[in-house]
């Protein structure tokens, strides 16, 4: 309990929330590849694509597939 309290005071996240956020950030980089979503989910530490998608949407507000599509369209349009 002491560790969790100190961790939250230092980062603003509970340890598990921080881990999930880090996994999602890593997944964002992998979503820029052609890898299937299930492969990305497994690569970042989720047991199922469904759990990955649910956590990703909770943190980012978008599903992984929608985030990938929007990311590609932003990259295609280039800097403004």
C-alpha positions in Angstrom: 0.0 0.0 0.0 2.8 2.4 0.8 4.4 1.8 -2.7 1.1 2.4 -4.4 0.5 5.6 -2.5 4.0 6.9 -3.2 3.7 5.9 -6.9 0.5 7.7 -7.3 1.9 10.8 -5.5 4.8 10.8 -7.9 3.1 10.0 -11.2 -0.6 10.8 -10.7 -1.4 7.2 -11.7 -2.1 4.0 -9.8 0.6 1.5 -10.8 -1.8 -0.6 -12.9 -3.2 2.5 -14.7 0.4 3.6 -15.5 1.2 0.1 -16.9 -1.9 0.2 -19.1 -1.1 3.7 -20.3 2.4 2.6 -21.2 1.1 -0.4 -23.1 -1.3 1.8 -25.1 1.5 4.3 -25.9 3.6 1.4 -27.3 0.6 0.1 -29.2 0.2 3.5 -30.9 3.6 3.1 -32.4 2.8 -0.4 -33.6 -0.5 0.7 -35.1 1.6 2.7 -37.6 2.7 -0.7 -39.1 0.6 -3.2 -41.1 0.5 -5.7 -38.2 -2.9 -7.2 -37.4 -4.6 -5.8 -34.2 -4.5 -9.2 -32.5 -0.7 -9.3 -33.0 -0.3 -5.8 -31.6 -2.5 -6.7 -28.6 -0.3 -9.7 -27.8 2.9 -7.8 -28.4 2.0 -5.1 -25.8 1.0 -7.6 -23.2 -2.8 -8.1 -23.5 -4.2 -11.6 -23.5 -7.0 -10.8 -26.0 -7.7 -8.3 -28.7 -11.0 -7.5 -27.1 -9.4 -6.5 -23.8 -6.8 -4.5 -25.7 -9.5 -2.7 -27.7 -11.5 -1.9 -24.6 -8.6 -0.5 -22.7 -7.3 1.4 -25.7 -10.7 3.0 -26.2 -11.0 3.9 -22.5 -7.7 5.6 -22.5 -7.7 7.3 -26.0 -11.4 7.6 -26.7 -10.9 5.8 -30.0 -10.8 2.1 -31.0 -7.4 0.9 -32.2 -8.8 0.5 -35.8 -10.2 4.0 -35.8 -7.1 5.5 -34.3 -5.0 3.7 -37.0 -7.2 5.1 -39.8 -7.1 8.6 -38.4 -3.3 8.4 -37.9 -2.8 7.3 -41.5 -5.0 10.1 -42.8 -3.1 12.6 -40.8 0.2 11.3 -42.1 -1.0 11.3 -45.7 -2.1 14.9 -45.4 1.3 16.0 -44.1 2.2 19.0 -42.0 0.0 22.0 -42.4 
